[in-house]
Amino acid sequence: MGFVSEFKEFISKGNVLDLAVGVVIGAAFSKIVSSLTDDIIMPVLGVLTKGVDFKDLFFTLNGQQYKTLEEAKKAGAAAIAYGNFLNAVVYFFIIAFVIFWVVKLANRFKKPAPVAAPAAPVVTRDQELLQEILVALRSRP
């Protein structure tokens, strides 16, 4: 089989197409969640924390103080930007929460799988013989 035919077979599989659609939708969804976080949630958190911007939370390892993380980076100071980490954690929880609700909503619209009636138990020949013996023993005087 040639390279082109192998590629056609690979690309025509349902899982590959589903994955491609998922990646495209995920990229669009990421922009929505980023906007939700940056434009709605983070300003509210800023008000709740009295104007503290998480991006400006950092400390340098050289012991010097800088007003912003950008100044520290320009000065070549090694800085631990824990505010950026906090932003990433907030993003993660927001994305997880939104995905939870999307999946929950999608599951409402799914048709439930038909419940198959349980099959009647199959009686084996051994069980039939044991039943006959039990009936014979009970019928003895």
C-alpha positions, 0 to 999 in steps of 0.5 A, a space after each residue: 500500500 502506498 503512502 498516499 493511500 495509507 494517509 487517506 485511510 488514516 485521515 478518513 478514520 472517524 477518530 481523527 476527524 473527531 479529534 480535529 474538530 475537537 482541537 478547533 472547537 477547543 481553540 475557539 473555546 479557549 478564547 471565550 474562557 480567556 475573555 471571561 477570565 480577563 474581562 469579567 472575573 479578574 476585575 472582580 477579583 481585583 476589586 475584592 483584593 483592593 486593586 492587587 493585580 496578580 501579574 504584579 505579585 513576584 519576588 526576586 532572588 537577588 534581594 532587590 526590590 522592583 516595582 514591576 516584574 518587567 523592571 526586574 526582568 529588564 534588570 536581569 534579576 531572577 524573579 519568581 512570578 507567583 502571581 502568574 502562577 496564581 493566574 494560571 490556577 484561576 484560569 484552570 479552575 474557570 476552564 474546569 468549571 465551564 467544561 463541567 457545566 458544558 458537559 452537564 448541559 450536553 448530557 441533558 440533551 443526550 437520549 438515555 441508552 435503552 435499558 435492556 431487560 435482564 435475560 431470564 436465567 438459564 437453568 442447566 441440566 445439573 440444576 434441573 436434576 437437583 430440583 428433581 431430587 429436592 422435589 423427590 425428597 420433600 414428597 417422601 413420607 
